[in-house]
Amino acid sequence: MEALGVVVALVALLGVTLLVMAVVGTVKAAKAVAAKVERHSSNAQRAVENATLRAKTITKPGDQGRIAGLRLSLRTALDSTRQVLQGGLPQDGQLGDALQLLARLDSHAAELDTELRLLEREPMNSRVAAKLPELRERTERITHSADSLRWAAQDRMRRFADDELARLSQECRDEAGALRHWTPAEPAADRGSEFAAGPASTADARSAAASADGPADRRKGIGTGRQSSAEELLGLAAEPLSRLADRLRKPNPAGPNRP
C-alpha cells in the first residue's frame, strides 16, 4: 500500500509539472505573439503617418506644409539611421554606442515632433510664424546628427568590407601562384650540378691514378719513356766498373799461371 501511495504521488507530481510547463510555454508564446503583433502594428501605424505627412507636404501649402515636411524629415533621418545601425550591429559591436546616442536623439526628436504636431494645430498664424524658425533649427540639428551617425556607420562598414576583400584577393593570388608550381625546380638543379661535376671528377680520378702509378713504374724501370741500363739494373755505379776494367788490363808479373 505504501508503494502504491508513492507511485500515485509521483504520477500526480509529474502531471502538475507538465501542466505548469504547458502554462508557462503558452504564456511565453502569447507574449511573443503579442510583441510581434505590436511591433508590426506600430510599424504599420508609423508607415501610415509618414504617408499622411508626405501627402500634407504636397497638398497643403504654407506653414502647414512646411511643418509636415519637418516632421517627415525628422522621422526619415532617425528611421534610416536606426535601420543601418541595427543591421550592422551583429558584425560590429562598436555600433552599440552609436545606437545609444541614437536613442537619446530619438527622445529629443519625440519631444520636437510633439511640439510640431501642436504647432500644426495652432489657429494663430502669427504664433506659427514665430515658432517655426526655432523648430526648424532644432529639426536640422537632430537630423544632421542622425545623418552623421548613419554616414559614419556606412563608411565604417564599407572600409571593413574593402579590407576584407583586399585580404581575400591577396590570399586568392597566393593560392593561384602555389597551384601553378606543379613542377619543382630543385631536382632539375641537382641533376644539372651532377652532370656538370661528372667530367671534372672523372678527370681528377684519372690524374690521381696516374700520379699513384708513376713512382712504382719509376722504381721498377718499366713503363717509362727511357730504358734502364745494365749497371742500374745490377745496382753498380759507373766508377767501380772502371776500376775493375783497369785492373784486368794490367799485366800480371808472376805469369799467367801464378795466382
C-alpha positions in Angstrom: 0.0 0.0 0.0 2.8 2.4 0.8 4.5 1.7 -2.6 1.1 2.3 -4.3 0.8 5.6 -2.5 4.3 6.7 -3.6 3.6 5.8 -7.2 0.3 7.8 -7.1 2.2 10.8 -5.6 4.9 10.6 -8.3 2.3 10.5 -11.0 0.4 13.4 -9.6 3.7 15.4 -9.2 4.6 14.7 -12.8 1.1 15.7 -14.0 1.4 19.0 -12.1 4.9 19.7 -13.5 3.7 19.1 -17.1 0.7 21.3 -16.5 2.9 24.1 -15.1 5.3 23.8 -18.1 2.4 23.9 -20.5 1.0 27.0 -18.9 4.4 28.8 -18.9 5.0 27.9 -22.5 1.6 29.2 -23.5 2.2 32.5 -21.7 5.6 32.9 -23.3 4.2 32.2 -26.8 1.3 34.6 -26.2 3.7 37.3 -25.1 6.0 36.7 -28.1 3.0 36.9 -30.5 1.7 40.0 -28.8 5.1 41.7 -29.1 5.3 40.7 -32.7 1.8 42.0 -33.4 2.5 45.2 -31.5 5.7 45.7 -33.4 4.1 45.2 -36.8 1.2 47.4 -35.8 3.4 50.2 -34.7 5.4 49.9 -37.9 2.2 49.9 -39.9 0.9 52.9 -37.9 4.2 54.8 -38.5 4.1 54.0 -42.2 0.6 55.4 -42.4 1.6 58.5 -40.5 4.6 59.0 -42.8 2.4 58.6 -45.9 0.0 61.2 -44.4 2.8 63.7 -43.7 4.1 63.2 -47.2 0.7 63.9 -48.6 0.4 67.1 -46.5 3.7 68.4 -47.8 2.2 68.2 -51.3 -1.4 69.2 -50.7 -1.1 71.9 -48.0 0.9 75.0 -48.9 2.2 77.5 -46.4 3.2 76.8 -42.9 1.2 73.7 -42.5 3.1 72.0 -45.4 6.4 73.2 -44.0 5.6 71.7 -40.6 4.6 68.4 -42.1 7.9 68.4 -44.1 9.9 69.0 -40.9 8.2 66.1 -39.1 8.7 63.8 -42.2 12.4 64.7 -42.5 12.9 64.1 -38.7 11.3 60.7 -38.9 13.1 59.7 -42.1 16.5 60.5 -40.7 16.0 58.7 -37.5 14.4 55.6 -39.0 17.1 55.3 -41.7 19.9 55.6 -39.2 18.3 53.1 -36.9 18.0 50.5 -39.7 21.7 50.9 -40.7 23.0 50.7 -37.1 20.8 47.7 -36.2 21.7 45.9 -39.4 25.5 46.3 -38.8 25.4 45.6 -35.0 25.8 41.8 -35.3 29.0 42.2 -37.3 30.4 45.2 -35.5 29.7 45.6 -31.7 31.1 49.1 -31.6 27.8 50.3 -33.3 26.1 49.7 -30.0 27.5 53.1 -28.7 26.0 54.8 -31.8 22.7 53.1 -31.1 22.7 54.5 -27.6 23.4 58.0 -29.0 20.6 57.5 -31.5 18.2 56.6 -28.6 19.0 59.9 -26.9 18.4 61.7 -30.2 15.1 59.8 -30.6 13.9 61.2 -27.2 14.7 64.7 -28.3 13.0 64.0 -31.7 9.9 62.8 -30.0 9.6 66.0 -28.0 10.2 68.0 -31.1 7.6 66.0 -33.0 5.1 66.7 -30.3 5.8 70.4 -30.5 5.4 70.4 -34.3 2.2 68.5 -34.0 0.8 71.1 -31.6 2.0 73.9 -33.8 0.3 72.3 -36.7 -3.0 72.6 -34.9 -2.3 76.2 -33.8 -5.0 78.5 -35.1 -3.0 81.7 -34.9 -0.8 82.1 -37.9 1.4 84.7 -36.1 2.4 82.3 -33.5 3.1 79.6 -36.1 5.3 82.0 -38.0 7.1 83.0 -34.8 7.8 79.4 -33.6 8.6 77.8 -36.9 12.2 79.1 -37.4 13.2 77.8 -33.9 11.6 74.4 -34.5 13.2 74.2 -38.0 16.7 74.9 -36.5 16.2 72.1 -33.9 15.0 69.7 -36.5 18.0 70.4 -38.7 20.4 69.8 -35.7 18.7 66.5 -34.9 18.6 65.3 -38.5 22.2 66.3 -39.1 23.3 64.4 -36.0 21.4 61.3 -37.1 22.7 61.6 -40.7 26.3 61.9 -39.3 25.9 58.6 -37.4 24.4 56.9 -40.4 27.1 58.1 -42.8 29.9 57.2 -40.3 28.5 53.7 -39.9 28.2 53.2 -43.6 31.8 54.3 -44.2 33.0 52.0 -41.4 31.2 49.0 -42.9 32.4 49.8 -46.4 36.0 50.2 -45.1 35.8 46.8 -43.3 34.4 45.3 -46.5 37.2 46.7 -48.6 39.9 45.5 -46.2 38.4 42.0 -46.1 38.1 42.0 -49.9 41.8 43.1 -50.2 42.9 40.3 -47.9 40.8 37.8 -49.7 42.1 38.9 -53.1 45.7 38.5 -51.8 45.0 35.0 -50.5 43.5 34.1 -53.8 46.6 35.3 -55.7 48.9 33.4 -53.4 46.9 30.2 -53.8 46.8 30.6 -57.6 50.6 31.1 -57.6 51.0 28.0 -55.5 48.8 25.9 -57.7 50.9 26.9 -60.8 54.1 25.5 -59.3 53.3 21.9 -60.1 57.0 21.1 -61.2 59.6 21.7 -58.5 62.8 23.3 -59.7 65.2 21.8 -57.1 65.6 18.2 -58.6 66.4 19.6 -62.0 69.1 21.9 -60.5 70.6 19.0 -58.6 70.8 16.9 -61.8 72.4 19.7 -63.6 75.1 20.1 -60.9 75.8 16.4 -61.0 76.2 16.5 -64.8 78.5 19.5 -64.6 80.6 17.9 -61.8 80.8 14.4 -63.6 83.6 15.1 -66.1 85.7 17.0 -63.7 85.5 14.3 -61.1 86.4 11.7 -63.7 89.5 13.7 -64.8 90.6 14.1 -61.2 90.3 10.4 -60.6 92.4 9.6 -63.7 95.1 12.1 -62.7 95.2 10.7 -59.2 95.6 7.1 -60.6 98.4 8.3 -62.9 100.2 10.0 -60.0 99.9 6.9 -57.9 101.3 4.6 -60.6 104.2 6.9 -61.6 106.6 6.2 -58.6 106.0 2.5 -58.8 106.9 2.5 -62.6 109.9 4.6 -62.0 111.1 2.2 -59.2 110.6 -0.8 -61.5 112.1 0.9 -64.6 109.3 -0.4 -66.6 106.6 1.7 -68.4 108.7 4.8 -68.5 110.0 6.5 -71.7 113.7 5.6 -71.0 115.3 2.1 -70.9 117.3 1.3 -67.8 121.0 0.3 -68.2 122.7 -2.9 -67.0 124.5 -1.0 -64.3 121.3 0.5 -63.0 119.6 -2.9 -63.1 122.6 -4.6 -61.2 122.8 -1.7 -58.8 126.5 -1.0 -59.7 127.9 2.5 -60.0 130.0 3.7 -63.0 133.2 4.3 -61.0 133.7 0.7 -59.6 133.3 -0.7 -63.1 136.0 1.5 -64.5 138.5 0.4 -61.7 137.7 -3.2 -62.4 138.4 -2.7 -66.1 141.8 -1.1 -65.4 142.8 -4.0 -63.1 142.1 -6.5 -65.8 144.1 -4.6 -68.4 147.3 -4.5 -66.2 149.8 -7.4 -66.9 150.5 -10.0 -64.2 154.2 -10.0 -63.3 154.2 -13.6 -62.0 152.8 -15.0 -65.1 149.5 -16.3 -66.2 149.6 -19.4 -64.1 150.6 -17.6 -60.9 147.9 -16.8 -58.9 
